[in-house]
Amino acid sequence: MTETSESRIRGCFCGCGENAEVDRWFAQGHEVTAAAALHAVQGLRLAHELVSLGYGPERSVVQTAVEEAGWARCPGCPHIGPAAHTCAADALAGDQSPVSPPALAESGPAQGRLLPAADDPTWEAVPLHLRQALRGPAKELVSPARGPLAARENHHLLRAVRAASRMQMTGAHWILLLTVSRNSLGSRRSQRAQQMYAVLEQVADRHAVRAGEPTRHS
């Protein structure tokens, strides 16, 4: 085995102690075990985080999302989630509910642009690569929350960043983050805050238009 090959061999990332093949992260088949284990650990962490924030059987996090984060209970089906929900019952009945008009962003990454309303289905079409790019810095910013995000008056913003860290954004979350100032995400020295703001600017470029420009469809 050459020195170059040896330098590219790494231990299996599931932690089993075996070596992966050259230029691979896992021994053969171990990525499946690692993915299942990570899912189990994340499930435990989510439960612990809910408890730490005061949620659980006695206080519904879902109801809080309905009351404070723009979620809705669909009257036509059991769905509870973002307001931009297309109900199968409505579709069968030929219901074409009007979508709220866009609003001008006065600050943040989307400043001077028209943002779709929270109930606009456009928000469901934000590309996966942008959601993934947002997840990393968002997770770092809330693990744990520091600086401006830890301030009591910014609890709505903190919830939106947490939603971004889980890739579970609603239209209301997007609008809040696209209109927030850069300093509200972290200090000028915070690389994570800067990374998150840069991704939000990309989302604004794709899903918002400057006032006076013709509306484009994504």
Secondary structure, DSSP 8 states (H G I E B T S, - for coil): --HHHHHT--B-TTSSS-B--TT-SSSTTHHHHHHHHHHHHHHHHHHHHHHHTT-BTTB-HHHHHHHHSSEEE-TTSS-EEES----HHHHHTT--------EE--SSTTTTEEE--TT-GGGGGS-HHHHHHHHHHHHHHBTTB-GGGGSGGGHHHHHHHHHHHTT---HHHHHHHHTS-GGGTS-TT-HHHHHHHHHHHHHHHHH-EETTS-----
